[in-house]
Amino acid sequence: VALTSGFSDDRWPTWSPDGAKIAFSSNRDGHWEIYTMSADGGEQIRITNHASAHNWSASWSPDGLKLIFSSFRDRNWEIYTMNRDGSGAKRLTDDPAEDLAPVWSPDGRVIAFASKRSGNHEIYLMNPDGSGLTRLTETNANSFNPSWSPDSRRLAFDTFRDGNWEIYLMNGDGSEVKNLTNSPSADQAPSWSPDGQWIAFQSNRDGASDIWVMRADGRDPRNWTHGATSAENPAWRPASKK
């Protein structure tokens, strides 16, 4: 079911914790802004308004009252929080390198994100107020798109450390890193199911970019979309198998 339509790009959807709203990024106004809509695609509202800067990849706080997102409004990619209506924006990171793809842990204690401050994109943690910066990955290859397990104990992420994009898993402190996919294709954008049993991701292993799912240990990968056109950036509806 298509929830948006038109000639713009609408990307990076993320469900509110109660499943009533979806936040997403769109360039429908000529530049990338954050929007929200109801679960059926109605009530589409723009909640950021920065014509000179892009705003990407929003993620909800566990209580559904705030959103965290990446913005170029200070002429560099930094991470911000705002209220769910777009008010009260607050900058959390302050570094010359770009900070992107933030995600709140389900228990609300920390935020994972990707940063280029070490020379390539690595996964970091910080507290919800921006303090307590901790680096979790340390390689010579990019790591991106962190996704929390529902119990906030593990992170799935994509990385180029094997010479192509693969999905990896690690504990929330960066320990016990494990490779989940092993394909010559690009496997990216992992998203953990609400019951913790499955991880959805995008892959071009069948030619087009499709949405795949696999068990949380990497077993039983299966193609869910089988499309002739691209399908990307999956996001699970809370308390659901969709």
C-alpha positions as CSV (number, residue, x, y, z in Angstrom):
1,V,0.0,0.0,0.0
2,A,1.5,3.3,-1.0
3,L,1.2,5.9,1.8
4,T,2.7,8.9,-0.2
5,S,2.5,9.8,-3.9
6,G,3.9,12.4,-6.3
7,F,7.1,13.3,-8.0
8,S,9.2,13.8,-4.9
9,D,11.5,11.4,-3.0
10,D,10.0,10.3,0.3
11,R,12.5,8.2,2.3
12,W,13.7,6.9,5.7
13,P,10.3,6.1,7.3
14,T,10.2,5.4,11.0
15,W,7.2,4.5,13.1
16,S,6.3,6.2,16.4
17,P,6.3,3.8,19.3
18,D,2.5,3.6,19.5
19,G,2.3,2.8,15.7
20,A,0.0,5.9,15.1
21,K,2.5,8.1,13.2
22,I,5.3,7.7,10.7
23,A,8.1,10.3,10.4
24,F,10.0,10.5,7.1
25,S,12.2,12.7,5.0
26,S,11.0,14.3,1.7
27,N,12.4,16.7,-0.8
28,R,8.8,17.6,-2.0
29,D,9.5,21.3,-1.2
30,G,12.8,21.4,-3.1
31,H,15.0,20.5,-0.2
32,W,15.0,17.7,2.4
33,E,12.8,18.2,5.4
34,I,11.2,16.0,8.1
35,Y,7.5,15.2,7.9
36,T,5.1,13.2,9.9
37,M,1.9,11.5,8.8
38,S,-0.7,9.1,10.3
39,A,-0.3,5.4,9.8
40,D,-2.7,5.4,6.8
41,G,-0.8,8.2,5.0
42,G,-3.1,11.0,6.1
43,E,-2.3,14.3,7.9
44,Q,1.1,14.8,6.3
45,I,2.7,17.7,8.1
46,R,6.2,19.2,7.6
47,I,7.8,19.7,11.0
48,T,11.2,21.2,10.0
49,N,11.6,24.3,7.8
50,H,15.2,25.1,6.8
51,A,15.3,26.0,3.1
52,S,19.1,26.4,3.1
53,A,19.8,23.0,4.8
54,H,18.8,19.4,4.5
55,N,17.1,17.4,7.4
56,W,17.3,13.6,7.3
57,S,16.7,10.3,9.0
58,A,14.5,11.0,12.0
59,S,14.1,8.5,14.8
60,W,11.5,8.6,17.7
61,S,12.2,8.7,21.4
62,P,10.8,5.7,23.2
63,D,8.0,7.8,24.7
64,G,7.0,9.2,21.3
65,L,7.4,12.8,22.5
66,K,10.6,13.7,20.6
67,L,12.4,13.0,17.4
68,I,16.2,12.8,16.8
69,F,17.5,13.6,13.3
70,S,20.5,14.8,11.2
71,S,20.6,18.3,9.9
72,F,23.0,20.4,7.8
73,R,21.6,23.7,9.1
74,D,24.9,24.7,10.7
75,R,26.8,24.0,7.4
76,N,27.8,20.6,8.8
77,W,25.9,17.4,9.4
78,E,25.0,17.4,13.1
79,I,22.4,15.6,15.3
80,Y,19.5,17.4,16.8
81,T,16.4,16.6,18.9
82,M,13.0,18.3,18.6
83,N,9.5,17.9,19.9
84,R,7.2,15.7,17.8
85,D,5.6,18.9,16.4
86,G,9.0,20.3,15.3
87,S,9.4,22.8,18.1
88,G,12.2,23.0,20.6
89,A,15.0,21.9,18.3
90,K,18.3,21.3,20.2
91,R,21.7,20.5,18.8
92,L,23.4,17.5,20.4
93,T,26.7,17.1,18.5
94,D,29.3,19.7,17.7
95,D,32.2,18.3,15.5
96,P,33.7,19.3,12.2
97,A,33.0,15.8,10.9
98,E,29.6,14.7,9.9
99,D,27.2,12.9,12.3
100,L,24.4,10.9,10.8
101,A,21.8,8.2,11.2
102,P,20.9,8.6,14.9
103,V,18.7,6.0,16.6
104,W,17.4,6.1,20.1
105,S,17.7,2.9,22.2
106,P,14.3,1.4,23.1
107,D,15.1,1.9,26.8
108,G,15.8,5.6,26.2
109,R,19.2,5.6,27.8
110,V,21.5,6.2,24.8
111,I,21.6,7.2,21.2
112,A,23.6,5.4,18.5
113,F,24.8,7.2,15.4
114,A,27.4,7.1,12.6
115,S,30.2,9.7,12.6
116,K,33.1,10.5,10.4
117,R,35.2,12.1,13.1
118,S,37.8,9.3,13.0
119,G,38.3,9.7,9.2
120,N,35.6,7.1,8.1
121,H,32.1,6.5,9.4
122,E,32.1,4.5,12.7
123,I,29.3,3.8,15.2
124,Y,29.2,5.9,18.3
125,L,27.0,6.2,21.4
126,M,26.0,9.3,23.4
127,N,23.6,10.2,26.1
128,P,20.2,11.8,25.1
129,D,21.7,15.2,26.1
130,G,24.8,14.7,23.9
131,S,27.2,13.9,26.6
132,G,29.1,10.6,27.2
133,L,30.4,10.1,23.7
134,T,31.7,6.5,23.2
135,R,33.1,5.0,20.0
136,L,31.9,1.4,19.4
137,T,33.5,0.4,16.1
138,E,37.1,0.9,15.0
139,T,38.1,-0.2,11.5
140,N,39.5,1.3,8.4
141,A,36.1,0.9,6.6
142,N,32.8,2.7,6.9
143,S,30.1,1.4,9.4
144,F,26.6,2.9,9.2
145,N,22.9,2.6,9.9
146,P,22.8,1.3,13.5
147,S,19.6,-0.5,14.6
148,W,18.8,-1.5,18.2
149,S,17.4,-4.8,19.3
150,P,14.1,-4.4,21.2
151,D,15.9,-5.2,24.5
152,S,18.5,-2.4,23.9
153,R,21.3,-5.0,24.4
154,R,22.6,-5.3,20.8
155,L,23.1,-3.3,17.6
156,A,22.8,-4.4,14.0
157,F,24.6,-2.2,11.5
158,D,26.0,-2.3,8.0
159,T,29.7,-2.1,7.3
160,F,32.1,-2.1,4.3
161,R,34.9,-3.9,6.2
162,D,34.8,-7.0,4.0
163,G,35.1,-5.0,0.8
164,N,31.3,-4.8,0.3
165,W,28.4,-3.8,2.4
166,E,27.4,-6.5,4.9
167,I,25.1,-6.6,8.0
168,Y,26.9,-7.1,11.3
169,L,25.8,-7.5,14.9
170,M,27.5,-6.4,18.1
171,N,26.7,-5.9,21.8
172,G,25.6,-2.4,22.9
173,D,29.1,-1.8,24.2
174,G,30.8,-2.8,20.9
175,S,31.9,-6.2,22.0
176,E,31.3,-9.6,20.3
177,V,31.1,-8.4,16.7
178,K,29.5,-11.0,14.4
179,N,29.0,-11.1,10.6
180,L,25.3,-11.9,9.8
181,T,25.4,-11.7,5.9
182,N,28.0,-13.0,3.5
183,S,27.0,-12.0,-0.1
184,P,28.9,-10.2,-2.9
185,S,25.9,-7.9,-3.1
186,A,25.3,-4.8,-1.0
187,D,23.3,-5.6,2.2
188,Q,22.4,-2.5,4.1
189,A,19.9,-0.6,6.4
190,P,19.1,-3.3,9.0
191,S,15.9,-3.0,11.0
192,W,15.1,-5.2,14.0
193,S,11.6,-6.7,14.3
194,P,9.6,-5.8,17.4
195,D,9.8,-9.3,18.7
196,G,13.6,-9.5,18.3
197,Q,13.4,-12.6,16.1
198,W,14.0,-11.0,12.6
199,I,16.1,-8.3,11.0
200,A,14.9,-6.7,7.8
201,F,17.4,-5.1,5.4
202,Q,17.8,-3.9,1.8
203,S,19.9,-6.0,-0.6
204,N,20.5,-6.1,-4.4
205,R,21.5,-9.8,-4.3
206,D,18.7,-10.6,-6.8
207,G,19.5,-7.7,-9.1
208,A,17.2,-4.9,-7.9
209,S,17.3,-3.4,-4.5
210,D,14.7,-5.4,-2.5
211,I,13.6,-5.7,1.1
212,W,14.9,-9.0,2.7
213,V,14.4,-10.5,6.1
214,M,16.6,-12.9,8.0
215,R,16.6,-14.4,11.5
216,A,18.4,-12.4,14.1
217,D,21.4,-14.8,13.9
218,G,21.6,-14.4,10.1
219,R,19.9,-17.6,9.1
220,D,17.0,-18.1,6.6
221,P,17.3,-14.9,4.4
222,R,14.3,-14.4,2.2
223,N,13.3,-11.8,-0.3
224,W,10.0,-10.0,0.6
225,T,9.5,-7.6,-2.3
226,H,10.9,-9.2,-5.5
227,G,10.5,-5.9,-7.3
228,A,11.7,-4.6,-10.6
229,T,12.3,-1.2,-9.0
230,S,14.2,-0.3,-5.8
231,A,12.8,-0.9,-2.3
232,E,14.9,0.5,0.5
233,N,15.1,1.4,4.2
234,P,12.7,-1.0,5.9
235,A,11.0,-0.1,9.2
236,W,8.9,-2.4,11.3
237,R,5.5,-1.3,12.6
238,P,5.5,-1.6,16.5
239,A,3.9,-4.8,17.9
240,S,3.4,-6.1,14.4
241,K,4.8,-8.4,11.8
242,K,4.6,-5.7,9.1
